[in-house]
Amino acid sequence: MKRFPRRFVRVFSRILLLVSLAGFIAFIGVHSDFSSLSSQFRLKFISSGDHKVNNGHKNTQVDRNEVHPVISWEKIKEKLTFTGTSELSAKQIVKKNYIQLGEIMGKPIDLPKVDNLVGPPENAEKYERANGTLMILTRNRDAGAVVYTVKQIEEHFNKKFHYPYVFLNEEKFTERFKSRIKNYVSGECYFEQVAPEDWVQPEFIDKNKQNVGMLKLARENVAYARKLSYHNMCRYYSRGFYNHPRMKQFRYYWRFEPGTDYFCDIDYDVFKFMQDNDKTYGFTISIYDIRQSLRNIWPDTLEFVEKHPEYVNPNGAMSWLTNSLQKPENAEETDGYSTCHFWSNFEIADMNFFRSKPYSEWVEYLDKTGGFYYERWGDAPVHTIGLSLFADRKRIHWFRDIGYKHVPYTNCPNSEKCSRCTPGKFTYMNLWSENCLTNWWNLEMDDEQKSLY
């Protein structure tokens, strides 16, 4: 082997050292320039929550710190102030929107039009699942209704993929409940109790004020107004379930409710759809809420946002939150919130959003106002307001292909994969005014989202 003279080696080594040093200095200069640019454009890095892979489920999506420009409180306030008008009356708008919803739902659809759908595996036992779980908060006495729904979920989806289930209860599950459920599920089951400290109202709640508020709502015919366990449930679903030790093993969840119906075969992995298409939240039904139950949630939210405008996503679903043309009385009662919300008895979502700094700080701020007990704030409007303010609306997905019913509302696609429901029928005529899906379609969905089916 030919040997180079030592002098040549020394000179060549010095040249390499100088080149490396010059490259490092150039890199530092570029990095400094980028930092300067970031500062000029006031980019903020909003943590989306930490995630660890647990329980043998692989998560192939890289966690992102959500980056978006910071907009001023003045600009946010402008976006959240509805000034629209219409020549149509509210009653005419209700009819117009319901007809449009029927037209949308009446169009034949199939699978979502993306190129990364994951179909059923040949061997579900060896299938590498996403880090997701089905979950429900229920009681021992609801076993029959839970089985009713679990059988449908298994038939239409989970027998193909074998995702696990998490069953949560304020009390311990009985052996009878466990054995009944295990007869029908294909995935692993976890039966967990909610920590007692997460199922009681905070000590700071003024009980006299609470009783007065509950009585007032009851006189206004607000459902469950005087049922303390319902208030506890709404608070827990708003600010606690995603941090239960068992739920912290997972990133994604599919929430289901006892006695609900599923009508369509789901021939793709919905958790991997969420993961691979960078979706934060998925829903099937959107309706208005009872305005009397939410009198102060919007003013309290605006107080928080004024203090933390950096948390608000410029591409949030703000128009939908405040459009009051269909039900002006709702926005009047709440000082500006339309009360439109995603019906959370069905939702598929990324818990990293709920564990993120913006959502966590906001929901704790709400909790300290006592509104979960002085009023009757539901988890559905809480999830919805949080998502609409702090998430990119492009990451919120309407699962038009999933046939679902929770009395009295239905999402029934016009698809060969569905049965036992009437395509396009949303609800009874006297409830047409509760439809908020048309507003979501018109105000927040872009052409790309509309063309997914």
N, C-alpha and C positions, 0 to 999 in steps of 0.2 A: 504494500500500500504506500502511495506517495505521501511524504510528510512535507508540510509547509514550513518555511523558516519561522523561527520563533518571533522575529521582528514583525513579520507579516501578520501573524496571529494576534500580537499585541495591538497593532494598528487597526486591524479589522474589528477587534473586540471594542475598541474605543469608539469606532464609527457606529457600531450597533447600539452602544450605550447612548450616544448622542441622538440617534434617530428615535430611540425609545423615549428619551426625555422630551424631545420635541413633540412627539405624538401625545404624550401625557399632558403637556402644557396646552396643546391645541384642544384636547378633550375638555380640560378645565375651563378654557375660554368659551367653548360652545355651551357647556353646562351652565356657566355663569350668564351667558346671553339668554338661554332658555329660561333661567330663573327670573331674569329681569323682565322678559316678555310675560311670564306668568303673573308677575307682580303687577305689570301695567294693566293686564286684562282682568285682574282681581279674580283669578281662578281659585276655587275652594275645593278641597278634597274632603268629601263627606263620607265617613266610614260606613260601609254597608254591613259590618259585623264580621266577627271571626268565625271560621268554620273548621272543624276537624272531621276527618272521615272516621266513622265508627261503625260498629255493628256489621262489618263485612260488606257495606254498600259503598261502591265507588262513586265519587263525584268527579266527573271529568271537566266540569266548568271551573275555570280559574276565577277565584273571588276577585271582584273589582272594587276599588275605591271609586265611588261615583263622582265624576268630575263634571261640574257645570258652572257657568258664570253666575256670580252673585248679582241679584237684582235688588234695587233699593226698596225700602218699605213703601215709598210713595208709588213706585211702579206696581208693586204687589197690590196695594190698596186700590189702585186704578183697575187692575185686572179682576179684582174681587168685588167690584162695584158694578152691578148690572144696570144698564141704562137702555136696554132694548125695548122696543114697542112693536105692536102688531095691530093691524086693522081687524083681525079676527078676535072674537070673544074667547074667553078661557074655555067655554064649552065647545066652541068650534075647533079650537086647537086640540082639545082632547080627542075629538073625533078624527081630525086630520092625522094626528100622531098615531092613533090606533090603527087606522087604515094603512098607514105607511109600515107599521110594524108587521101587519099581516102580509103585506107584499114582500117584505124582507124575509120573513120566516117561511113564506110560501115557495120561495125559489128552491129548486132541488139542489142539495149539497151532498158532498161526500167527505172524504178526509181533508184535513187542512192541507193547503197547497204549499208545502215546504219540501225541500229536497233531503231532509234529514230525519224523517219519521222513522221510528224504530218499531217494527211490527212484532207480533208474538214470536217468541223463540220456539225452537223445536223441543227443547228440554227446559222447562221453567225452573227446575231444581238447580240447574247449573247456570242459569241466567245471571248476568252481572247487572244488578238493578242500580238505579240511581239512589241517592241517599234520601229516600222519601218514605212516608208512611201514611196509611189511612188512620184517621183519628176521630174520636167522638167523646163528648162529655155527657155521661148518662147516669141512670140510677138502676138499682137492682130490679125494681118493679117494671122497668121498661124493656125487659129481656125479649118479650114477644115481638115488640115493635122493632127492636134492634135486629133481631133475626130476620124479620120481614125484609128489611132494607139490605142487610148483609148478603142475603141470598141473591138479590138482584145485582148487587155490585160484583159478586163472585161470578154470576152467570154472564154478565155483559163485559166484565173487564178482568177481575183479579185471578180467575182460574187460569188465565193465560200468562200471568206475570208473577204471581205469588208475593205481592208486597205485604209487609207486616201491618198489623193493626195495633194502635194504642187506644185502650179504653180507660178513660178517666172518670173518677167518681168522687164526690165529696165524702163518701163513706167507703168502707172496705167492700169489695165485691164478694158476693157469696159464692160458694163452690157450685151451687146450682146454676148461677148466672154463667160462670166460667165454662162449665161443662156444656151448657146449651150452645154457647157461641162457638166453642171449639169444634162442634159437630159440622159446622158449615163453612169454616174459613180454610183457605189454602196456604196462607202465610202465617208467620209466627205471631203469637198474641202476647201482648203485655197488658196486664190488668193493674192499674196504678191508682193510688189515692192522692187527691189534691191535698197539699199541706194545709192543716187547719188554719194557720195564720193567713193563708191566701183566700180563705172562704169566710172571712168575717169582715164586717165593716170597720174602717179605721177608727181609732179611739177619738180622733178629733171631730168626728161627726156630731153635730148638735142634734140630739134626739128629738127635742121639741120642734126644731125647724124641719127635721126629717118627717115627723108625723104630720105636721101641717101640710108639707109638700105632697106627701103620699095621699092624704085625704083629698086635697084639691084635685089631684090627677084622677083619683077614683071617681070623684063627682063629675069629671069631664069624660068619663068612660074610657080612660086609658088602660088598656089591658095590663094585668100583673102589677098595677101601680102599688098595691099594698102587700105584694108578695116579696118578702125580704130575700128569699133564695133566688128569685129572678134577678134582683139587683146585683146579688153576689155573682151570679153566673155572667151577667153582662160585663161586670167589672173584670172578672177573671179572663173571659175571652178577649177583652180589650187590652189587658196589660199583664197577663200572667202565664197563660198556657204554654207559650213558646219557650218559657224558661223553666218549665218542669224538668227535673233531672232526666226523665226518660225522653222527653221531646227534644232535649238538647243534643241527643244522639243524631238527630236528623236535621236536614236542611229544608226539605219540602214536606208539606202535608196536604192531604185531601180530607177536608172536614165533611162528615155526613151526619144526618139526624135520624132518629128513630121514626119509622113510619113513612119515610119519603120514598118516592118512586123513581126508578131509572128505566128508560124505555129503549135505549139504543145500544147496539153492540159497539164497543170501543176497541178497535183493532189496532191500536198503537199505544205505546207507553206514554201516558200523559205527563209523567214526571220527567222523562227525558225530553219531551216536547218543551216543557218549561225550561229545563236546564240548557238544552242545546240551542234554543231560540231566545235566550236571555230574557225570559219573561219573569216578572215579579209576582203577578197576581192573575188568577183566572176566575171567571164567574159565569153564571148562566142567566140569572134574573136580576133586573134592576127595577126598583119601585120607590115610591115616596114613603116617608115615615110619618108617624103621628106627630104633628107639629107641636102639640102641647108638651110632649115628652122631651123636647130639645130646646127649650126657650133660651137657655144661656150657653149652650155649647159653642155657638158661633162667636159671640162676643169674647168668651174666654179664649178661644182659639186665636182670634185676631190680636188679643193682648200678647199672647206668646209669640206670634209671628212678628209683631212689631219689635220685640226684643231680639228675635233671631231670624232676620230676613235671609241670612246666608243659608238657611236650611231649605228654603223654598226652591223647588225645581222650576226653572223658567218654562219648561215644557209640561208643566202639570195640567191637570184637567180642571182648570179654574172656571171656565165658562159654564160647564155642567153643574158645578157646585152652586152657582148663583142665578142661573136662568129661572125666572119666576113667571113666565108667561102662562104656563099651563095651570099652575096652582099658586097664584099670587098671595093667597092667604097664608101659605106656609112660610114664605120669605118674610112676610110682615110679622108673623108671630115670633120668628127666630132672629129678627134683625138682619136678614140677608141671606140665610142658607136655604136653598131650595128644598132640602131634606131628601133629595135623590141619593140613593145608596145602592151598593151591591148587596144583594140578600145573602148574608153570610152563612146561612144553614147549608149551602154548598159553596165551597171555595177551595181552590188549589193554589197554594202560595209558597213563596220563598220566605222562610222565617228569618233569614238574615235581614230582611227589610224591617220586620218588627223589632229585631234586636239592635237595629242601627241607632246611632246617636240622635238623629232628628226625631224619629218616631218615639224612642224611649223617653227623651226629655219632654217632648210634648205631652205624651199620655200621662206622665207623672205630674206634669203641671195641671192637667185636667183633673187628675185624681185628687189633688190637694184642694180643688174648689168644692169638692163634695157633691158634684153634679150627678154622680152615679146613684146617690141616695136621696138628695134633695129633689132631684128630678128623676127621670127614668131613661138615662142615656143607654141605648143599645150598642152592642159591639159592632153591628153592621154600619151605622153612621160613623162610629169612631174609626173603624178600619178604612172606610171610604174617604173621610176627610183627610186622614193621614196619607193615604195613597195619592189622593188628588193633589195634595200640596207638595209632598216630598218625593214622589216617584215620577218618572217619565211616563206619560200616558201611553207611549208606544209599547211599554212593557206590561200594560194591562190588557188581558186577552179575554174576549167574549167567546166562550166555548159554545158556539152555535150548534155544533154537531152532537153535543151531549144532551140527550132527552132527559128532562128532570121535572119533577113536580113536588112542590110542597104546598098543600092546600092553602089558599085557593089559586095559586099561580103556577103556570106551566111554561117550560121551554120545550117545544116540540118541533124538531127539524123535519123538513120534507126530505126524508132519506129512506132508502131501502133497508137501512140498518135498524130502523125504528119500528115499533109496533105499540099498540094499546094507547095511542094518543092521536089527537087531530092536529095535523100540521098547521101552524099559524095561529092556533087558538091559545090565547094568553090567559084569559080569565073571563069571568062573567061580565055582562054588559054594565052592571052597576059599579064595577070596579075598573072600568076602562081608564078613568082619570088617574089611577095609580101607576100606569105605565111610564117608566122613565127611560126605557131602552132606546126609544126613538131619539130622545135628546142626546144620549151617549153616541149614537150612530151619527147624528147630524153635527154635533158640536166637537166631538173628541176623536173620532176615528178618521184616519187619513185613508187615501186610496189603497195604499199597501195593505192596511189592516182589513179593509172592506173586501179586498180581492183574495183573502186567505181561503175562502170557501167558494 
